Amino acid sequence: MLVLVLGAAVARAETAGATVNAYYPLAGGMRLQYLTRSSLDNRATLTWSVTHQRTTAGPEAAEVVWVKSLASRWRRGQPVQREEHYLREERGVFTPAEDDAESYGPRYLLPPEDDLVADAVWVYAGLRAIPFAFHLLGLVRNNDLPVPTSGRYHVLDVAPLATPAAEFEAACQVTGIERLTIPVLKPEPEDVLLRCRRFYVKGLGLVREDLEFLDMPRLGALTTELTGWENATPEGVRPAARVAKSTEGS
């Protein structure tokens, strides 16, 4: 199991040369902007951003990255935000362990970059913040901390993809079934099954996410798309594409 080392110097991670998965770079200072819509109400939208804030040294050649998410336009109330931690190293991208929030692994959220090819399959288990898109449905009020999450994922292909932010020549499409343990329709935690489809682009990370509630169809489906980015250099942006720049506060 990968163990988090608290209080280590940032320089250790820099000199160790941690391997970065270009499909999930988690680069310091990078900011991504998203728009989430619900299949139940096209007028309901959630505008939010992700900022990769800071990095500290982790075990061996790893880095622990702090990621801040902020909802800037949300009709249900005041802007909301949260912070997540990821560990990246040569074996993949990891989240806190399900049985010990002070450690990471042992199953990766995403495998090493070279393994993200068509027909690749892996299984993940750990603690992870629920999808930020859930804010649109008001499902985060009692679920602001990382929750037990598991899933089985499959790379369908690497192919062109159009988003509101730009058109990309090569987006890695990952599908899967996820299980989250959270209180949704009842005060007690319950298992929630999601059919998920996520697209990743090198140099940016997540550019589209489709979520469908398999056992709670009344909640509909959520679609999140990238609308812009800052301080990032994505690969394979088609020349005609225009990048949306956000002027909203972080």
N, C-alpha and C positions, 0 to 999 in steps of 0.2 A: 504494500500500500504506500502511496505517496503521502508524505507527512509535511505539513506546512511548517516552515521555520519562521517564527515571529521575530521582528526586530533586527533582521539581517540587513546589511548595507545594500543599497540599490546597485552600487558598482559591481557587486558580485555577479548579479544576473547579467549585466552588460558585458563584463569581461568573459563570462562563461560562454557567451554566444548561443543563447537559447534558440532552438529551431522554431521558426514561425510557420504555421500553416497559412499560406496565402489566402485560402478560402475563409479563414477566420482569423485575420491578422491581429486584432486587439491592439492596434498601434496607439501609443500614447498621443493624446491631442486630437485624434480622429473623431469626427462628429457625423452621425448619420441621422437623417430625418425621415419619418415614416407617416403614412396615413392609413388608418384602419377603418374598414366599413363592415357593417353587419348585413347578412342576407335578409334579416327581418325588417330592416328599416333603412333605406338608402339615404335618408336624410341624417341619420346618426353617424357621426364620424369622430374619430379620435386622432389628433395630430400630436406626435411625440418625437422625441429625439433621444439618441444614445451617444454619450460622450465617454471615451476611454480616458479616464482621469489620470491614473498614476500606476506605477509598477514598483513592486518590491521584490527582493530576492526570495526564491523558494528553494527547495531541495535540489542539490546537484546543479544541473544546468537549466533549471526551470525558472519561470517568472510567474508571479502572482499579479494579475491585472484587476484593478478596480474599475467597474463599469457603472456609470450613472445613467438612469433613464428618467426622463422628465416629460410629463404630459403638458403641452402648452395650450391646447384648445380642447376643451372637454365640457360638454353641456351639463354634466351632472353635478358640477361643483368646482371647488378650487383646484388649481394645478396640483398634481401629485408626482412624487418622485420616489425612486428607490435606488439602492446600490447593490451590485452583484460582484462576486469574486470568481475568477477563473484562474486555473493554473495551466500554463502552456509549456510543453517540453517536447523532446524528440519523439515521445510515444503518443502524442496527441494533445487534445484540449480536454481538461478535466474540471469537474465541479466538486464541491465538498461531498464527502462520503455520506451515505445515508445513515450509517450507524455512528458517525463521529464527525461533527461539523468542523472540527479542528484539523482534519486531514482531508486529502483529496484522492479520488480514485475509488477502487482500482479499475473501473470500467470508464473508458473515455466517452465524452459527449460527441466528439468528432475524432476520427482516426488521423494519422499523419497524412499530409497532403498527397503523397504518392499513392496512398491507398484509396483515395476518393475517385474511383473509376467506375464505369458502368458495371452493374451487377455486384458491386461490393456490398456486403451485409455485416452488420454488427449489432450488439446489444448493449444498451446503456442502463445504468442504475446509479442514482445519487440524489443529492439535495439540490433543487434548482428553483429559482423564483418562477412562479407561474407565468405563462405568456403575458406580456404587457398588454396585449390586445384585450385581455379579459376586463380591463378597466371600462371598456365601452359597454359591457353588460352589467357593471356594478358587482363583479365577482371577486374583487380584490380587497374589499373592506376588511374582511377577516382573514385574509391570506397574504399579508404583506411580507411574511418571512419565507425563506426557501422551504419547499415541501417535498416529501418523497416523490420521486419521479422515475419512471422506467420506460423503456421502449425498445422496439426492434426496428432497425432502419435499413433501407435499401437504396442504393444509388441507381436511378433509372437511366440517366444519361447526362452528358455535358453538351448543351446545345444553346443556340441564340435565345434571348429573352428580352422582351420590351417591358419597361417599367415607366412610371411617370417621370422618373429622374433621367433616364437614358435608355438606349438600346445597347445590349451587351452581346458580344459575339459568342461567349462561352459561359453559361451559368450551370453549375452543378446542381441537378435536381435530386433531392433526397426525399423519399416518402417513408412513412412509418405509422405505427400504432403506438400511442403513448398512454400510460396510465398515471394519473395524478391522484393523490389522496388529499382532498380538501373539502371543507364544508361549502356546499353550493345551495341546494334547495332545503337542506336540513342544517341545524346547528352543529351536528356531529360530523366529523370528517367522513367522507365516503369516496370510493373509487370513481374516477371520471375517466372515460375512455375517449381519446381524441384520434381521429384520422388526420395526419398532418402531412403537408407537402411544403418543403422549404427549398429555396433556391439561393445558392451562394456564388459570389463572383470574387475572383482573386483580387486582392488589394482593398476590398470593401468588407466582405462578409455577407450577412443576410440581406437580400434585396427583395425577397417576396416570401410570404408565409400564408398558407391556407390551412385553416383549422375547422374541423367538423366534429360536433359532439355526437358520438355514435349512440350512446345510451340516453341522451337527453335532447332529442330532436327539437323540442320546443325552444331551445337556445339558438337554433339555426347554425350558421357558419360565419366565420370571421376571415376576412382577407386583409392582409397588411402588405403595402408596397412601399418601396423606397421612393422618396420624392426629391431628395437632394443629399449632398455630402460636402464636407469641408475637411481640409488637411488630410486628404487621401489621394492615392494614385491608382485607380482601378485599371485592370488589364482589359483590353478588348472592347473599349467604348467605340461605338460606331461613329464615324465622322459627323454625321448629320444630327447627332443627338445634342440636346442642350441640357446642361446641368442646372437644376434648381438650387438657388442659394437662399438659405433661410436667414432672416434678420431677427428672428425671435430670440428671446433670452435663453440662456442655458441653465 
